[in-house]
Amino acid sequence: MLPIPIAVFVDRFIPGGTQRQLIELLRRIDRQRFRVHPVCFYDDGPWTSRVSVLGDPIARFPISGFGKPATAGQLLRFARWCRQNDIAVVHAWEIYSNIFGLSGAALAGVPLRIGSRRGLGGPPAVRRLQTLACRTAHRMVANSRAAANQLIEQGIPERRIDIIPNGIDLSMFPIRRDFSRARTITMVACLREGKRIDVLITAAARIIARYPDVQFQIVGDGPCREQLVEQAAATGVLPHMRFLGHRDDVPAILTASDVFVLPSESEASPNVVLEAMAAALPVVASRVGGIPELVDEGVTGHLVPPGDPDALASALLDLLDHPTKRATFGRTGRARIEQQYSFDRMVAQFENLYVFGSAGPASANVRDSSERNRCPA
């Protein structure tokens, strides 16, 4: 039987949770069953080499906006490319590749068109375009129940939605053995407004007052870096805040940390929470989006209202004050990752989707945890 030709479309191969999941899929997918065609708008991202080394030629269809006349030409070019390569499956992974890739695949008459919902944000006009494009998809993949619910609210029938949670490579996270003294609180995120790092900086003053030697590590870069540094200086907490920028050694940083924090105002299924749990870190995060599907309140961490620095500080102080609780939360989170979030499970679900048009029986655990963590109105 000849391998099934599939095209996987991502905006750019840049550092990020979506790209990490896609690259791991490309590394692990059965090449005897699938002929893989990576597709992007631009191949100048810093992680392009991670795809190139796999040996699959990368197809590029550069655009500079959906309102530009040249975009229509690239869309037709993509449709021709799909026909010329007998593409049987097009799987778009991000908001812009959903709009372009699904539309072009529909023009080409690709037999199986798959879109993705991996985030809950985006500009309103772009979200409307994505909603229209997703209606041309045969299947939609969500990485959380929260993302699936958003698709349903936008008119996608639930029968066309597959929930495929992210995967984690546990070999990158050594077993933690010392939980005795907690002094390092770490956050990994793009430094943009929606991550609400400003809330963490406000909460930090209260934590430092009780633990003068505590250190906060902010891993990542982004447009808000300068104003966040200024806020930390103005509130007197900058000596305790380390802005580490982009790092490729996130597993090592997490393994050397004591508590993980993510005060975002919106998330679908943040991969970094899975990584923190794999590193046996207790997690303090906002009760938004798909986070309650990952973090059990009082079991693997604490969930707090978004935008509430007092609640955030209280939750972090509880973990600093109680080392036994911190250790128990961390070990329970690690065990959950081992049981439910392997890459083997994720890849098998994607392979089933590409062959059978369905990911198969998946995410019962995700649905159950979502119900378990739902707060009363």
N, C-alpha and C positions, 0 to 999 in steps of 0.2 A: 504494500500500500504506500502510495507516494505521500510525503509529508504535506500537511495542510499549510498553505501559505497564509500567514497572518501578518498584519501591519499594526504595530503598537505606536501610537501617536502621543507625544508629549511636547509641551511648548519649547522647552530648552532643557538640556542636561546640566542643571545647576544644583548646588547643595540644597536638599530639602527632603522632607519625609516621603512625598509622592515619588520623587525620583529614586530614592533609596529602595523603595518597595519595587518599583519597576525594574531597576537594575538587578536586584536579587532574583526577580522572576526570569529575566533574560539569562542570567547565569545558570539557573536550575531547570528551566523548561526542557522537556524531552525533545532533543533535536531530531530524533528518528521519527517523531510524530508531527513535528511542526517545523516549517521553514519560516524563520523570523525576519521581518523587515522593520527595523527601527526607523521612525519618522519623527521629524521635528520641524519647527520653523527655522531655527538657527542652530548650528552645531558648534558655536563658540563658547559653550558653557564649560566651566572647569571640570565637570564630570563626564564630558564627552569621551575622554580617553578610557573611562571605565566601560563604556559601551563598545568603542572601537576595538579594544583588545579581545573582545569576544568573536570578532571576525565577520560580523554581519554588516554589510555596507549601509551607511546611514543616508536616508533620502531626505532632502531639504526642500521646503516650500516657503521661502521667506516672504513675510508680509509686514506691513507697517501700520495696519489699521483696517478694520472691516469696511470703513467708508471710502477707502482708496480704490480707484478704478483698477489698479494693478492686482488687487486682491482677487477680483473675479477671474483674471487670467490665471493666477496661481491655483484657484479652485478647479478650473477646467483642466489645468495641467495635472493636478493631483488625481482627478477622476480618470484621466487617460492613463496615468501611471498605474492605478489600481487595475484597470482592464488589461494593460500590457503585462502585468505580473500575475494575472489570474488570482488576485487577492480574494480569499474566501472569507476572511474575518478582518474587519477594522475595529480596533479597540482604542478609543480616545480616552486620555487619562486626566485631562485638566480642563478648566473652563473654556479657554480659548481654542484648545485642540478639539474639544467637544463641538464647538460651533463650526469650525472649519472642517474637521475630519469627518464628522457625521454627515454634514451637508454634501461634501465631496463624494463620500462613499455612497450616499443615496443617489447622486447623479450617475455614478458608475454602476449602480445596481449590485453592489457587493451583497452577497447572500446573507451575511450575519454582521450587523452593525451594533457595536456595543459602546455605550457612553459610560462616564464615571461621575459620581458625586463624592468628592473626597474633602470638600470644604463647604462651609455654610455662608461664606461672604461673597464679595465681588461687587463692582459698581452696578446700580440698578439696571441701567440700559444693557449692560453685558449679560446680566442675569436673565433679562427678558429674551435676549437672543439665544442664550443657552437653552432656555425652556422650549423655545420653538425648535431648535436643532435636536433636542433630546426626543422630541416626538417622532423623529425619523428613525430612532434607534429601535432595534428589536429587543434589546436587553439593556438595563442600566445596572451598573455595579455601585453599591454603596459600601463604605467601609465601616459603617455604624448604623444602628437603628435610627439615630437622630437624623443622619443623612438620608436614609430611606424614607423617613416620615416627611422630610422636606420635599422629596420627589413626589410622594403621594399628594401632598398639598398643592403641588403644581400641576396635577392632572395626569401623572404617570400611573397606570394601573399597577397595583401591588404584585400582580402575577408576572409582571415583566421586570421585577426588581430582584437582584441577587445581593445578599449581604455577604461580603468576603472581608472579614477583619484582617488587619495588617499582620505581618509576621515579624519574628525577631530571631536573630542568630545568637543563641545563648552562649556559644563558644567564645564570644567577644566579652563576656561579663563573668569574671572569676567569682567563685563563691565567696561571699563576705563572711568574715569570722569575728570581727571586732565591732560591737555596737555600743561600747561602753561610754565614750565621750563624744558628744556631738557638738561640733563647732563650725561646720561648713554647710551652708544652705545654697543649693545650686538651682539655677534656672537656665534652660536652653531654649532659645526662641529667636526669631527675627525681631529686631528692635523696631517695632512699629506700634502704632497707637492701640490696635486691637488686642495686643498681648498684655496691656495694662501693667507694664513694669513700674509705672508711676505709683500704682497702688502698693507694690512691694516696697518701694523706696520710702513711702509714707509710713508703712507698717514697721520698717526697719528700726526707726528711732525707739519704739517701745521695746523691741526685742533686745537692742543693744543696751538699753538701760538695765536690763536684768542680767544679760550675758555680755560683758564688755569686750570679750575676746572673740565674739562670733564674727564670721566672715561670710559675705554673700558673693557668689560667683555668678556673673551674667555671661553666658556663652552665646555668641551670635553677633551679627551686625545688622545695620539697617538705618533707615532715614531718621530715626528718633534718637540716635546715640548721643549727639551733642546736647540736646535738651535734657536727656536723662542724667548725663554727667553733671550738668548745671543744677538740676534739681537736687541731686545727691549732695553737691557741694553746699547749696543754699540751706539744706536741712541739717547739715553737719554730719551726715553719715558716709560721706565719700571715702574716708579712710578705711571703712569696713566693706566697701563695694569694689569688687574687681571686675572690670569690663574686659573680658578676654578676647572679644572679637570672634571671627569665624575660626573654628578649630576642627581638625580631622580626627582628633583623639577623644571624641566625646565619651566612648565607653570607659576609657581610663579615668577621665574627669569624674564621671558619675560614680565609678567604683571607689574613688577616693573621697567622695562626698558623704554627707550624713543624712540630709533631708533634701527632697526635691520639691520645688514649688512652681506652680503655673497658674497665675491669676487672670487668665485670658477672659475676655468678655464673650468670645464665640470660638468654638472648636467643633470639628466633626469627630475625628478620632485621632488625636495627636500621637504620632509615633513615639515622640520623646517620652510620653508617660509610660508606654510599654518598655522603653529602654531603661527608664528609671526603676521600674518594677523588676526588670531583669537583673539590674544591679543591686537588688534587695534594698532599695531605698523606700522608706515611707513617703507617701505623696500627699501634699496639700495643694488642692487645685479648686478652681471655680466649678460650681455645680451648673455647667452649661453644656449644651450639645451632647456629644457622645462620651464626655468624660465620665459621667456616672455609670456608663457601661463598662468602664475599665477599673475605676476606683470604687471600692466598697467603703462607705462611711463606717468608721470604727472597726474595720477589718484589715484594709490595706492602706488606709490613710484617712484624711479629713477632706470633706467637701464644704466650701464656703460660698456665700453669695458673691457674685462678681461686683467689683467696685467698692468693696467694704474693707478698708485697711484694718479696722479694729477686729473684725472677724478673722481676717488673715493672720494678724499678729497673735490672736488668741490660739488659733489652731497650731501655728508654728511653735509657740511657747509650750503648748501641751506636749508636743513631741520632744522638745529640748528638756522639759522637766521630768519626763518619764522614759528612761532608757529601755526598760523592759518592754513597754508598749511600742517603742520605736523599733526594737528588734523583731517583735512579733509581727508587726505590720509589714516590715521589710521581707521577712522570710515567707509570709503568706503571699505577698505579691509575687515573689520569685516563683513560688510553687504554681501560682495561677498561670504565669507566662509559660512555664514548662508544660502544663497540661493543655492549654487552649490556644497558644499563639505561635506555634512553630511555623517556619517557612515551608516545611514539607506539606502541612495542611493547606496553607495558602496556595502554593503552586498546584496542588492536586485540584483545588476548587477552580482555579483559572483554566487548567487543562480540560476539566469536565465542561466548563462553559464554552470553550472554543470548539469542542467536539460535539457536544450534545445540545448546546444552546441553553444550558442551565448549569449552575454551579453545584447542584445536588443538595442534599440535606446539610445545611450549614447554619451556623449562628444561633442554634437553640440556646447555647450558653450566653450569647450576646443579648438575645431577647430576654432571657431569664434575669440576667444581671440588670438590664434596663428597668424591668419591672420592680426588682428588689430595691433599686435606689431611687425610684420615683418619689418625689416629695408630695405631701398632701397639698392641695390647693390652699 
